[in-house]
Amino acid sequence: MISQLSPLLAKAAVLLDPRDLLLRKGAWVRFSDGWPDPHGWAKGKVFVVSNEPLVVPFQASFILPGNDSKDVDLSNAAGGLKLYPTTAGVLYQIAVGFKPGNYLVHIFIPRDRHIFALGESTMFPNVSDPILKYLGAKTPADSPFGSPLLFFYAIKDQPAIVLRLVVDAGVDFEKVTIGFQVNKLRLQEIPVPTAEQRERALLIQWPEEMTGF
């Protein structure tokens, strides 16, 4: 559901073309067994991408005062950006990049579950805490606008991916600009995948599998 290449690659941005990091025709994708029954068409199955990349660019900007925050929902819910597929058998790979600025980005899937919290019960991001607001936070340098390194994977009706934008204290106002590259992919099930296909396929986990440890 989420992946990120090393921020060290951001230093080589001039050598990176975002299109080189996107799934292409013939790529293998595997959904974990953790997906619940409402997503039975995907649960535990291996697929091959059946179409060439079809990438849709999109951009959203927000002007926020210092020491303030805003939630940006990528899903098709009311008030969301509507970046999710609407039919089964379709996967959207969403590359996300940020223009420079004095802000942090927290990732929740869904809105009340922080993917980058630690196992100890008090170690979860808190935007009102001067220390914990930095826990698990991404910065624009982690996924630059022109060469994004942060990727989300979305199928129909999955939990909302929420980006919580947090502007640093001491800043009057900050313009937060997020660039999206939505790679629309049709999936064809591989009924009897080989061991190699299962091992090398991109694994897409249910959010709860990525937390609690």
Secondary structure, 3 states (H helix, E strand, C coil): CEEECCHHHHHHHHHCCHHHHCCCCCCEEEECCCCCHHHCCCCCCEEEECCCCEEEEEEEEEEEECCCEEEEECCCCCCCCCCCCCCCCEEEEEEEEECCCCEEEEEECCCCCECCCCCCCCCCCCCCCCCHHHCCCECHHHCECCCCCEEEEECCCCCCCEEEEEECCCCCEEEEEEEEEEEEEEEEECCCCCHHHHHHCEEECCHHHHCCC
